[in-house]
Amino acid sequence: MKTHLYTLSLAHRTLFCLRFEPESFASQDLLWLPHHLQLARAVISRKAEHLAGRIAAVHALRHVDGPAIPPGIGAHREPCWPSGFTGSITHAGQLALAVAKPAGESFASLGIDYQPLLSENEAQKLADGVLFDDEPARLAASPMPFATALSVVFSAKESLFKALFPAVQDWFGFDCARVIDLRDGRITLELTCPLGPFPAQSRFTIPFLYHHGGVITLVDVECAPQTKTHVIT
């Protein structure tokens, strides 16, 4: 499969970005993955994006002196990172991104998401499933166009849930976090319910950047959770 690798920087982390051409994917390309048999029944587009994400992940692991081992697939379809390391993968369209870091003794996790910017029509259709309580009013008060703001919120919640999944070990809805603040380059989310060891009202300040017609968000949890504390990412 034809690919092009480059890097971006966000919140002092190096993001490994892989542009790929799904039409150039060949069945034998998947043999590079130790878990390729788990993808035997997947459609071609799924195989291509999965492979691209794992290639980016290996580069991310190498960058932090980790093993060049593609993350496997967990029971909930989440990436299984090599022992001593953690990371996150995202893909949309023909772009895959990955980030990794060493995992210490305390809770450490990453969550990354790339979301193509929504059109106004798409935003109106998705809003009810993404925004709850006073969130629509907060976005209306933002200087950002509504569709752009919703794209950021959608991506930030995805990144947060990816980062917290290792502690929760279950999927949870967009109503579990609400927007507290949204400004250029950063969004703050607050948990509305306990998630694993993180109590309700835990806050996460999440950086974002616009790239290639979309938005990238990154959650970087470095320490053990504490009651109602801000986890700065």
FIKOLZA-1660 file (N, C-alpha, C; in steps of 0.1 Angstrom, whole numbers, plus 5000, padded with zeros to 4 digits):
% residues 233
   i   px   py   pz ch aa at
   1 5008 4988 5000  A  M  N
   1 5000 5000 5000  A  M CA
   1 5009 5012 5000  A  M  C
   2 5005 5022 4992  A  K  N
   2 5013 5034 4991  A  K CA
   2 5010 5043 5003  A  K  C
   3 5020 5048 5009  A  T  N
   3 5018 5057 5021  A  T CA
   3 5028 5068 5021  A  T  C
   4 5025 5079 5029  A  H  N
   4 5034 5090 5031  A  H CA
   4 5034 5094 5045  A  H  C
   5 5045 5093 5052  A  L  N
   5 5046 5096 5066  A  L CA
   5 5052 5110 5069  A  L  C
   6 5046 5116 5079  A  Y  N
   6 5051 5129 5083  A  Y CA
   6 5047 5131 5098  A  Y  C
   7 5052 5141 5105  A  T  N
   7 5049 5143 5119  A  T CA
   7 5043 5157 5121  A  T  C
   8 5035 5158 5132  A  L  N
   8 5030 5171 5137  A  L CA
   8 5033 5171 5152  A  L  C
   9 5033 5183 5158  A  S  N
   9 5035 5184 5172  A  S CA
   9 5023 5190 5179  A  S  C
  10 5018 5185 5190  A  L  N
  10 5007 5190 5197  A  L CA
  10 5009 5187 5212  A  L  C
  11 5009 5198 5220  A  A  N
  11 5010 5197 5234  A  A CA
  11 5023 5189 5238  A  A  C
  12 5034 5191 5231  A  H  N
  12 5047 5185 5234  A  H CA
  12 5047 5170 5231  A  H  C
  13 5038 5166 5223  A  R  N
  13 5038 5152 5218  A  R CA
  13 5040 5152 5203  A  R  C
  14 5047 5142 5198  A  T  N
  14 5049 5140 5184  A  T CA
  14 5038 5131 5178  A  T  C
  15 5031 5136 5169  A  L  N
  15 5020 5128 5163  A  L CA
  15 5025 5123 5149  A  L  C
  16 5024 5110 5147  A  F  N
  16 5028 5104 5135  A  F CA
  16 5016 5102 5126  A  F  C
  17 5017 5109 5114  A  C  N
  17 5006 5110 5105  A  C CA
  17 5009 5102 5092  A  C  C
  18 5000 5094 5088  A  L  N
  18 5003 5085 5076  A  L CA
  18 4991 5087 5066  A  L  C
  19 4995 5094 5055  A  R  N
  19 4985 5094 5043  A  R CA
  19 4986 5081 5036  A  R  C
  20 4975 5075 5032  A  F  N
  20 4976 5063 5025  A  F CA
  20 4966 5062 5014  A  F  C
  21 4968 5054 5004  A  E  N
  21 4960 5052 4992  A  E CA
  21 4953 5038 4993  A  E  C
  22 4940 5038 4998  A  P  N
  22 4934 5025 4999  A  P CA
  22 4933 5017 4987  A  P  C
  23 4932 5024 4975  A  E  N
  23 4931 5017 4962  A  E CA
  23 4944 5009 4959  A  E  C
  24 4955 5012 4966  A  S  N
  24 4968 5005 4963  A  S CA
  24 4970 4994 4973  A  S  C
  25 4960 4992 4982  A  F  N
  25 4962 4981 4992  A  F CA
  25 4961 4967 4985  A  F  C
  26 4970 4958 4989  A  A  N
  26 4970 4944 4984  A  A CA
  26 4969 4935 4996  A  A  C
  27 4963 4924 4994  A  S  N
  27 4960 4914 5005  A  S CA
  27 4972 4911 5013  A  S  C
  28 4983 4909 5006  A  Q  N
  28 4996 4905 5013  A  Q CA
  28 5001 4916 5022  A  Q  C
  29 4997 4928 5020  A  D  N
  29 5002 4939 5029  A  D CA
  29 4998 4936 5043  A  D  C
  30 4987 4930 5045  A  L  N
  30 4982 4927 5059  A  L CA
  30 4990 4917 5066  A  L  C
  31 4998 4909 5059  A  L  N
  31 5006 4898 5065  A  L CA
  31 5017 4904 5075  A  L  C
  32 5020 4917 5073  A  W  N
  32 5029 4924 5082  A  W CA
  32 5024 4924 5097  A  W  C
  33 5011 4923 5098  A  L  N
  33 5005 4924 5112  A  L CA
  33 5004 4910 5118  A  L  C
  34 5009 4908 5130  A  P  N
  34 5008 4895 5137  A  P CA
  34 4994 4890 5139  A  P  C
  35 4985 4900 5139  A  H  N
  35 4971 4896 5142  A  H CA
  35 4962 4897 5129  A  H  C
  36 4969 4895 5117  A  H  N
  36 4962 4897 5104  A  H CA
  36 4950 4888 5103  A  H  C
  37 4950 4876 5109  A  L  N
  37 4939 4867 5107  A  L CA
  37 4926 4872 5114  A  L  C
  38 4927 4881 5123  A  Q  N
  38 4915 4887 5130  A  Q CA
  38 4908 4897 5120  A  Q  C
  39 4915 4900 5109  A  L  N
  39 4909 4910 5100  A  L CA
  39 4905 4903 5087  A  L  C
  40 4905 4890 5087  A  A  N
  40 4903 4882 5074  A  A CA
  40 4889 4885 5068  A  A  C
  41 4879 4888 5076  A  R  N
  41 4866 4890 5071  A  R CA
  41 4863 4905 5069  A  R  C
  42 4872 4914 5072  A  A  N
  42 4870 4928 5071  A  A CA
  42 4869 4932 5056  A  A  C
  43 4862 4943 5053  A  V  N
  43 4862 4948 5040  A  V CA
  43 4875 4955 5037  A  V  C
  44 4878 4957 5024  A  I  N
  44 4891 4962 5020  A  I CA
  44 4894 4976 5026  A  I  C
  45 4885 4985 5027  A  S  N
  45 4887 4998 5032  A  S CA
  45 4891 4997 5047  A  S  C
  46 4884 4988 5054  A  R  N
  46 4887 4986 5069  A  R CA
  46 4902 4980 5070  A  R  C
  47 4905 4971 5062  A  K  N
  47 4919 4965 5063  A  K CA
  47 4929 4976 5060  A  K  C
  48 4927 4985 5050  A  A  N
  48 4936 4995 5047  A  A CA
  48 4938 5005 5058  A  A  C
  49 4927 5010 5064  A  E  N
  49 4928 5020 5074  A  E CA
  49 4934 5014 5087  A  E  C
  50 4931 5001 5090  A  H  N
  50 4937 4995 5101  A  H CA
  50 4952 4993 5100  A  H  C
  51 4956 4989 5088  A  L  N
  51 4971 4988 5085  A  L CA
  51 4978 5001 5086  A  L  C
  52 4972 5012 5081  A  A  N
  52 4978 5025 5081  A  A CA
  52 4979 5029 5096  A  A  C
  53 4969 5027 5104  A  G  N
  53 4970 5031 5118  A  G CA
  53 4981 5024 5125  A  G  C
  54 4982 5011 5123  A  R  N
  54 4993 5003 5129  A  R CA
  54 5007 5007 5124  A  R  C
  55 5008 5010 5112  A  I  N
  55 5021 5015 5107  A  I CA
  55 5025 5028 5114  A  I  C
  56 5015 5037 5115  A  A  N
  56 5018 5050 5123  A  A CA
  56 5021 5047 5137  A  A  C
  57 5014 5037 5143  A  A  N
  57 5017 5033 5157  A  A CA
  57 5031 5028 5160  A  A  C
  58 5036 5020 5150  A  V  N
  58 5050 5015 5152  A  V CA
  58 5060 5026 5151  A  V  C
  59 5058 5036 5142  A  H  N
  59 5067 5048 5142  A  H CA
  59 5066 5055 5155  A  H  C
  60 5054 5057 5160  A  A  N
  60 5052 5064 5173  A  A CA
  60 5059 5056 5184  A  A  C
  61 5059 5043 5185  A  L  N
  61 5065 5035 5195  A  L CA
  61 5081 5037 5194  A  L  C
  62 5086 5036 5182  A  R  N
  62 5100 5037 5179  A  R CA
  62 5105 5051 5184  A  R  C
  63 5097 5061 5183  A  H  N
  63 5100 5075 5186  A  H CA
  63 5103 5076 5202  A  H  C
  64 5096 5068 5209  A  V  N
  64 5097 5068 5224  A  V CA
  64 5105 5056 5229  A  V  C
  65 5113 5050 5220  A  D  N
  65 5122 5039 5223  A  D CA
  65 5114 5027 5227  A  D  C
  66 5103 5025 5221  A  G  N
  66 5095 5013 5223  A  G CA
  66 5098 5002 5213  A  G  C
  67 5092 4990 5214  A  P  N
  67 5094 4980 5205  A  P CA
  67 5087 4982 5192  A  P  C
  68 5092 4978 5181  A  A  N
  68 5085 4980 5168  A  A CA
  68 5075 4969 5166  A  A  C
  69 5065 4968 5175  A  I  N
  69 5055 4958 5175  A  I CA
  69 5041 4965 5172  A  I  C
  70 5034 4961 5162  A  P  N
  70 5021 4967 5159  A  P CA
  70 5011 4964 5171  A  P  C
  71 5004 4973 5176  A  P  N
  71 4995 4970 5187  A  P CA
  71 4984 4960 5182  A  P  C
  72 4981 4951 5190  A  G  N
  72 4971 4941 5187  A  G CA
  72 4957 4946 5188  A  G  C
  73 4947 4937 5189  A  I  N
  73 4933 4941 5190  A  I CA
  73 4927 4935 5203  A  I  C
  74 4922 4944 5211  A  G  N
  74 4916 4939 5224  A  G CA
  74 4902 4934 5223  A  G  C
  75 4897 4930 5234  A  A  N
  75 4883 4924 5235  A  A CA
  75 4873 4934 5231  A  A  C
  76 4875 4947 5233  A  H  N
  76 4866 4958 5229  A  H CA
  76 4870 4965 5216  A  H  C
  77 4879 4958 5208  A  R  N
  77 4884 4963 5196  A  R CA
  77 4894 4975 5198  A  R  C
  78 4898 4977 5210  A  E  N
  78 4908 4987 5213  A  E CA
  78 4922 4983 5210  A  E  C
  79 4932 4992 5207  A  P  N
  79 4946 4988 5205  A  P CA
  79 4952 4982 5217  A  P  C
  80 4959 4971 5216  A  C  N
  80 4967 4966 5228  A  C CA
  80 4981 4969 5226  A  C  C
  81 4986 4978 5234  A  W  N
  81 5000 4983 5233  A  W CA
  81 5010 4974 5240  A  W  C
  82 5022 4974 5235  A  P  N
  82 5033 4966 5241  A  P CA
  82 5034 4970 5256  A  P  C
  83 5038 4960 5264  A  S  N
  83 5040 4962 5279  A  S CA
  83 5049 4974 5281  A  S  C
  84 5046 4983 5290  A  G  N
  84 5054 4994 5293  A  G CA
  84 5051 5007 5285  A  G  C
  85 5042 5006 5276  A  F  N
  85 5039 5017 5267  A  F CA
  85 5024 5018 5265  A  F  C
  86 5020 5030 5262  A  T  N
  86 5006 5033 5259  A  T CA
  86 5005 5043 5247  A  T  C
  87 4993 5044 5241  A  G  N
  87 4992 5052 5230  A  G CA
  87 4978 5053 5225  A  G  C
  88 4976 5059 5213  A  S  N
  88 4963 5060 5207  A  S CA
  88 4964 5061 5192  A  S  C
  89 4954 5056 5185  A  I  N
  89 4953 5056 5171  A  I CA
  89 4940 5062 5166  A  I  C
  90 4940 5069 5155  A  T  N
  90 4928 5074 5149  A  T CA
  90 4930 5074 5134  A  T  C
  91 4919 5073 5127  A  H  N
  91 4919 5074 5112  A  H CA
  91 4906 5079 5107  A  H  C
  92 4906 5086 5096  A  A  N
  92 4894 5091 5089  A  A CA
  92 4898 5094 5075  A  A  C
  93 4890 5089 5065  A  G  N
  93 4893 5091 5051  A  G CA
  93 4906 5084 5048  A  G  C
  94 4916 5091 5043  A  Q  N
  94 4929 5085 5039  A  Q CA
  94 4940 5090 5048  A  Q  C
  95 4937 5093 5060  A  L  N
  95 4947 5098 5070  A  L CA
  95 4946 5090 5083  A  L  C
  96 4957 5085 5087  A  A  N
  96 4958 5078 5100  A  A CA
  96 4968 5085 5109  A  A  C
  97 4966 5086 5122  A  L  N
  97 4975 5092 5131  A  L CA
  97 4977 5083 5143  A  L  C
  98 4989 5084 5149  A  A  N
  98 4992 5077 5162  A  A CA
  98 5001 5084 5170  A  A  C
  99 5000 5082 5183  A  V  N
  99 5009 5088 5193  A  V CA
  99 5012 5078 5204  A  V  C
 100 5023 5078 5210  A  A  N
 100 5027 5068 5220  A  A CA
 100 5036 5075 5231  A  A  C
 101 5036 5068 5243  A  K  N
 101 5045 5073 5253  A  K CA
 101 5048 5061 5263  A  K  C
 102 5058 5061 5271  A  P  N
 102 5060 5051 5281  A  P CA
 102 5049 5052 5292  A  P  C
 103 5046 5041 5297  A  A  N
 103 5036 5040 5308  A  A CA
 103 5043 5038 5321  A  A  C
 104 5041 5047 5331  A  G  N
 104 5047 5045 5344  A  G CA
 104 5039 5036 5353  A  G  C
 105 5042 5037 5366  A  E  N
 105 5034 5029 5376  A  E CA
 105 5021 5034 5378  A  E  C
 106 5019 5048 5378  A  S  N
 106 5006 5054 5380  A  S CA
 106 4998 5053 5367  A  S  C
 107 4986 5057 5367  A  F  N
 107 4977 5057 5355  A  F CA
 107 4983 5067 5345  A  F  C
 108 4985 5062 5333  A  A  N
 108 4990 5070 5322  A  A CA
 108 4983 5065 5309  A  A  C
 109 4978 5075 5301  A  S  N
 109 4971 5071 5289  A  S CA
 109 4971 5082 5279  A  S  C
 110 4968 5079 5267  A  L  N
 110 4966 5089 5256  A  L CA
 110 4953 5086 5249  A  L  C
 111 4948 5097 5243  A  G  N
 111 4936 5096 5235  A  G CA
 111 4938 5106 5223  A  G  C
 112 4937 5101 5211  A  I  N
 112 4938 5110 5200  A  I CA
 112 4926 5108 5190  A  I  C
 113 4922 5119 5184  A  D  N
 113 4911 5118 5174  A  D CA
 113 4913 5128 5163  A  D  C
 114 4910 5124 5151  A  Y  N
 114 4910 5132 5139  A  Y CA
 114 4896 5132 5134  A  Y  C
 115 4890 5144 5133  A  Q  N
 115 4876 5146 5128  A  Q CA
 115 4876 5155 5117  A  Q  C
 116 4872 5151 5105  A  P  N
 116 4870 5160 5094  A  P CA
 116 4859 5171 5098  A  P  C
 117 4861 5183 5095  A  L  N
 117 4852 5194 5098  A  L CA
 117 4838 5191 5093  A  L  C
 118 4828 5192 5101  A  L  N
 118 4814 5190 5097  A  L CA
 118 4809 5201 5089  A  L  C
 119 4800 5199 5080  A  S  N
 119 4793 5209 5073  A  S CA
 119 4782 5214 5082  A  S  C
 120 4775 5225 5079  A  E  N
 120 4764 5230 5088  A  E CA
 120 4753 5220 5088  A  E  C
 121 4750 5213 5077  A  N  N
 121 4739 5204 5076  A  N CA
 121 4743 5191 5085  A  N  C
 122 4755 5187 5084  A  E  N
 122 4759 5175 5092  A  E CA
 122 4759 5178 5107  A  E  C
 123 4763 5191 5110  A  A  N
 123 4763 5195 5124  A  A CA
 123 4749 5195 5130  A  A  C
 124 4740 5200 5123  A  Q  N
 124 4726 5200 5128  A  Q CA
 124 4721 5186 5130  A  Q  C
 125 4724 5177 5121  A  K  N
 125 4719 5163 5123  A  K CA
 125 4726 5156 5135  A  K  C
 126 4738 5159 5138  A  L  N
 126 4746 5152 5148  A  L CA
 126 4744 5159 5162  A  L  C
 127 4740 5171 5162  A  A  N
 127 4741 5179 5175  A  A CA
 127 4734 5172 5187  A  A  C
 128 4722 5167 5184  A  D  N
 128 4714 5161 5195  A  D CA
 128 4721 5149 5202  A  D  C
 129 4729 5142 5194  A  G  N
 129 4736 5131 5200  A  G CA
 129 4750 5134 5206  A  G  C
 130 4754 5147 5205  A  V  N
 130 4767 5151 5210  A  V CA
 130 4766 5161 5221  A  V  C
 131 4756 5170 5220  A  L  N
 131 4755 5180 5230  A  L CA
 131 4743 5178 5240  A  L  C
 132 4745 5181 5252  A  F  N
 132 4735 5178 5263  A  F CA
 132 4734 5190 5272  A  F  C
 133 4723 5192 5279  A  D  N
 133 4720 5202 5289  A  D CA
 133 4723 5216 5283  A  D  C
 134 4733 5223 5289  A  D  N
 134 4736 5237 5285  A  D CA
 134 4747 5238 5274  A  D  C
 135 4751 5226 5269  A  E  N
 135 4762 5227 5259  A  E CA
 135 4757 5234 5246  A  E  C
 136 4745 5233 5241  A  P  N
 136 4742 5241 5229  A  P CA
 136 4743 5256 5231  A  P  C
 137 4739 5260 5243  A  A  N
 137 4741 5275 5246  A  A CA
 137 4755 5279 5247  A  A  C
 138 4764 5270 5252  A  R  N
 138 4778 5273 5253  A  R CA
 138 4784 5274 5239  A  R  C
 139 4780 5266 5230  A  L  N
 139 4785 5266 5216  A  L CA
 139 4780 5278 5209  A  L  C
 140 4767 5282 5212  A  A  N
 140 4761 5294 5206  A  A CA
 140 4769 5306 5210  A  A  C
 141 4774 5306 5222  A  A  N
 141 4781 5318 5227  A  A CA
 141 4796 5318 5222  A  A  C
 142 4800 5308 5216  A  S  N
 142 4814 5307 5211  A  S CA
 142 4815 5315 5198  A  S  C
 143 4827 5322 5196  A  P  N
 143 4829 5329 5184  A  P CA
 143 4831 5320 5172  A  P  C
 144 4833 5307 5174  A  M  N
 144 4834 5298 5163  A  M CA
 144 4821 5295 5156  A  M  C
 145 4821 5293 5143  A  P  N
 145 4809 5288 5136  A  P CA
 145 4804 5275 5143  A  P  C
 146 4791 5273 5144  A  F  N
 146 4786 5262 5151  A  F CA
 146 4791 5249 5146  A  F  C
 147 4792 5247 5133  A  A  N
 147 4797 5234 5128  A  A CA
 147 4811 5231 5132  A  A  C
 148 4820 5242 5132  A  T  N
 148 4834 5240 5136  A  T CA
 148 4834 5237 5151  A  T  C
 149 4827 5244 5159  A  A  N
 149 4827 5241 5173  A  A CA
 149 4822 5227 5176  A  A  C
 150 4812 5223 5169  A  L  N
 150 4807 5209 5172  A  L CA
 150 4817 5199 5167  A  L  C
 151 4824 5201 5157  A  S  N
 151 4835 5192 5152  A  S CA
 151 4846 5191 5163  A  S  C
 152 4849 5202 5170  A  V  N
 152 4859 5202 5181  A  V CA
 152 4854 5194 5193  A  V  C
 153 4841 5197 5196  A  V  N
 153 4835 5190 5208  A  V CA
 153 4834 5175 5205  A  V  C
 154 4830 5171 5193  A  F  N
 154 4829 5157 5190  A  F CA
 154 4842 5150 5191  A  F  C
 155 4853 5156 5185  A  S  N
 155 4866 5151 5185  A  S CA
 155 4872 5150 5199  A  S  C
 156 4870 5160 5207  A  A  N
 156 4875 5161 5221  A  A CA
 156 4869 5150 5230  A  A  C
 157 4856 5148 5228  A  K  N
 157 4849 5137 5236  A  K CA
 157 4854 5123 5232  A  K  C
 158 4856 5122 5219  A  E  N
 158 4862 5109 5214  A  E CA
 158 4876 5106 5220  A  E  C
 159 4884 5117 5220  A  S  N
 159 4898 5115 5225  A  S CA
 159 4898 5113 5240  A  S  C
 160 4889 5120 5247  A  L  N
 160 4888 5117 5262  A  L CA
 160 4883 5103 5265  A  L  C
 161 4874 5098 5258  A  F  N
 161 4869 5085 5260  A  F CA
 161 4879 5074 5257  A  F  C
 162 4887 5077 5246  A  K  N
 162 4898 5068 5243  A  K CA
 162 4908 5067 5255  A  K  C
 163 4911 5079 5260  A  A  N
 163 4921 5080 5271  A  A CA
 163 4917 5073 5284  A  A  C
 164 4904 5074 5286  A  L  N
 164 4898 5069 5299  A  L CA
 164 4894 5054 5298  A  L  C
 165 4893 5049 5286  A  F  N
 165 4889 5035 5284  A  F CA
 165 4897 5025 5292  A  F  C
 166 4911 5026 5292  A  P  N
 166 4919 5017 5299  A  P CA
 166 4915 5016 5314  A  P  C
 167 4910 5027 5320  A  A  N
 167 4906 5027 5334  A  A CA
 167 4892 5022 5336  A  A  C
 168 4883 5024 5326  A  V  N
 168 4869 5021 5327  A  V CA
 168 4866 5007 5321  A  V  C
 169 4873 5003 5311  A  Q  N
 169 4871 4990 5304  A  Q CA
 169 4857 4988 5299  A  Q  C
 170 4851 4999 5294  A  D  N
 170 4838 4998 5288  A  D CA
 170 4835 5011 5280  A  D  C
 171 4826 5011 5271  A  W  N
 171 4823 5023 5263  A  W CA
 171 4812 5031 5270  A  W  C
 172 4813 5044 5269  A  F  N
 172 4803 5053 5275  A  F CA
 172 4799 5064 5266  A  F  C
 173 4788 5070 5269  A  G  N
 173 4782 5080 5260  A  G CA
 173 4787 5094 5260  A  G  C
 174 4784 5102 5250  A  F  N
 174 4788 5116 5250  A  F CA
 174 4782 5124 5261  A  F  C
 175 4772 5119 5268  A  D  N
 175 4766 5127 5279  A  D CA
 175 4774 5126 5291  A  D  C
 176 4785 5117 5291  A  C  N
 176 4793 5116 5303  A  C CA
 176 4803 5127 5305  A  C  C
 177 4804 5136 5295  A  A  N
 177 4813 5147 5296  A  A CA
 177 4806 5159 5290  A  A  C
 178 4808 5171 5296  A  R  N
 178 4802 5183 5291  A  R CA
 178 4812 5194 5289  A  R  C
 179 4809 5203 5280  A  V  N
 179 4818 5214 5277  A  V CA
 179 4817 5225 5288  A  V  C
 180 4829 5228 5293  A  I  N
 180 4830 5239 5303  A  I CA
 180 4835 5252 5296  A  I  C
 181 4845 5250 5287  A  D  N
 181 4851 5262 5281  A  D CA
 181 4856 5258 5267  A  D  C
 182 4854 5266 5257  A  L  N
 182 4859 5264 5244  A  L CA
 182 4865 5277 5238  A  L  C
 183 4878 5276 5235  A  R  N
 183 4884 5288 5229  A  R CA
 183 4894 5283 5219  A  R  C
 184 4900 5292 5212  A  D  N
 184 4909 5288 5201  A  D CA
 184 4921 5280 5206  A  D  C
 185 4922 5267 5202  A  G  N
 185 4933 5259 5206  A  G CA
 185 4931 5250 5218  A  G  C
 186 4920 5253 5226  A  R  N
 186 4918 5244 5238  A  R CA
 186 4903 5243 5241  A  R  C
 187 4900 5232 5246  A  I  N
 187 4886 5229 5251  A  I CA
 187 4887 5222 5264  A  I  C
 188 4878 5226 5274  A  T  N
 188 4878 5220 5287  A  T CA
 188 4865 5212 5288  A  T  C
 189 4866 5199 5292  A  L  N
 189 4855 5190 5294  A  L CA
 189 4854 5186 5309  A  L  C
 190 4842 5184 5314  A  E  N
 190 4840 5180 5328  A  E CA
 190 4832 5167 5328  A  E  C
 191 4836 5157 5335  A  L  N
 191 4828 5145 5337  A  L CA
 191 4815 5148 5344  A  L  C
 192 4804 5142 5339  A  T  N
 192 4791 5144 5345  A  T CA
 192 4788 5132 5354  A  T  C
 193 4797 5122 5354  A  C  N
 193 4795 5110 5362  A  C CA
 193 4808 5103 5365  A  C  C
 194 4810 5095 5375  A  P  N
 194 4822 5088 5377  A  P CA
 194 4826 5079 5365  A  P  C
 195 4838 5079 5361  A  L  N
 195 4843 5069 5351  A  L CA
 195 4855 5062 5356  A  L  C
 196 4854 5050 5360  A  G  N
 196 4865 5043 5366  A  G CA
 196 4869 5050 5379  A  G  C
 197 4882 5053 5380  A  P  N
 197 4887 5060 5392  A  P CA
 197 4885 5075 5392  A  P  C
 198 4880 5080 5381  A  F  N
 198 4878 5094 5379  A  F CA
 198 4864 5099 5384  A  F  C
 199 4863 5107 5394  A  P  N
 199 4850 5111 5399  A  P CA
 199 4843 5121 5390  A  P  C
 200 4830 5122 5392  A  A  N
 200 4823 5133 5385  A  A CA
 200 4829 5146 5388  A  A  C
 201 4829 5155 5379  A  Q  N
 201 4834 5169 5379  A  Q CA
 201 4849 5169 5377  A  Q  C
 202 4856 5158 5374  A  S  N
 202 4870 5158 5370  A  S CA
 202 4870 5166 5357  A  S  C
 203 4880 5175 5355  A  R  N
 203 4881 5183 5343  A  R CA
 203 4894 5180 5335  A  R  C
 204 4892 5181 5322  A  F  N
 204 4903 5178 5313  A  F CA
 204 4904 5189 5303  A  F  C
 205 4915 5196 5303  A  T  N
 205 4918 5207 5293  A  T CA
 205 4925 5201 5281  A  T  C
 206 4919 5201 5269  A  I  N
 206 4923 5193 5258  A  I CA
 206 4928 5203 5246  A  I  C
 207 4940 5202 5242  A  P  N
 207 4945 5210 5231  A  P CA
 207 4939 5204 5217  A  P  C
 208 4938 5213 5208  A  F  N
 208 4934 5209 5194  A  F CA
 208 4941 5217 5184  A  F  C
 209 4942 5212 5172  A  L  N
 209 4947 5219 5160  A  L CA
 209 4939 5215 5148  A  L  C
 210 4939 5225 5139  A  Y  N
 210 4932 5222 5126  A  Y CA
 210 4943 5217 5116  A  Y  C
 211 4939 5206 5109  A  H  N
 211 4948 5200 5099  A  H CA
 211 4941 5193 5088  A  H  C
 212 4945 5196 5076  A  H  N
 212 4940 5189 5064  A  H CA
 212 4924 5188 5064  A  H  C
 213 4918 5199 5066  A  G  N
 213 4903 5200 5066  A  G CA
 213 4896 5193 5077  A  G  C
 214 4904 5192 5088  A  G  N
 214 4898 5185 5100  A  G CA
 214 4904 5191 5113  A  G  C
 215 4900 5185 5124  A  V  N
 215 4905 5189 5137  A  V CA
 215 4911 5177 5144  A  V  C
 216 4923 5179 5150  A  I  N
 216 4929 5169 5158  A  I CA
 216 4929 5173 5173  A  I  C
 217 4924 5164 5182  A  T  N
 217 4924 5166 5196  A  T CA
 217 4933 5155 5203  A  T  C
 218 4939 5159 5214  A  L  N
 218 4948 5150 5221  A  L CA
 218 4946 5151 5236  A  L  C
 219 4943 5140 5242  A  V  N
 219 4942 5139 5257  A  V CA
 219 4954 5131 5262  A  V  C
 220 4961 5137 5271  A  D  N
 220 4974 5131 5277  A  D CA
 220 4973 5131 5292  A  D  C
 221 4969 5119 5297  A  V  N
 221 4967 5118 5312  A  V CA
 221 4980 5112 5317  A  V  C
 222 4986 5119 5326  A  E  N
 222 5000 5116 5331  A  E CA
 222 5000 5110 5345  A  E  C
 223 4990 5113 5353  A  C  N
 223 4991 5109 5367  A  C CA
 223 4979 5102 5372  A  C  C
 224 4980 5097 5384  A  A  N
 224 4968 5090 5391  A  A CA
 224 4957 5100 5393  A  A  C
 225 4945 5097 5391  A  P  N
 225 4934 5106 5393  A  P CA
 225 4932 5110 5407  A  P  C
 226 4928 5123 5409  A  Q  N
 226 4925 5128 5422  A  Q CA
 226 4911 5134 5422  A  Q  C
 227 4905 5135 5434  A  T  N
 227 4891 5140 5435  A  T CA
 227 4890 5154 5429  A  T  C
 228 4881 5155 5419  A  K  N
 228 4877 5168 5413  A  K CA
 228 4889 5176 5409  A  K  C
 229 4899 5170 5404  A  T  N
 229 4911 5178 5400  A  T CA
 229 4910 5180 5385  A  T  C
 230 4917 5190 5380  A  H  N
 230 4919 5193 5366  A  H CA
 230 4931 5183 5361  A  H  C
 231 4928 5176 5351  A  V  N
 231 4939 5168 5345  A  V CA
 231 4943 5176 5332  A  V  C
 232 4954 5183 5333  A  I  N
 232 4959 5191 5322  A  I CA
 232 4965 5183 5311  A  I  C
 233 4961 5184 5299  A  T  N
 233 4967 5176 5288  A  T CA
 233 4975 5185 5279  A  T  C
% end
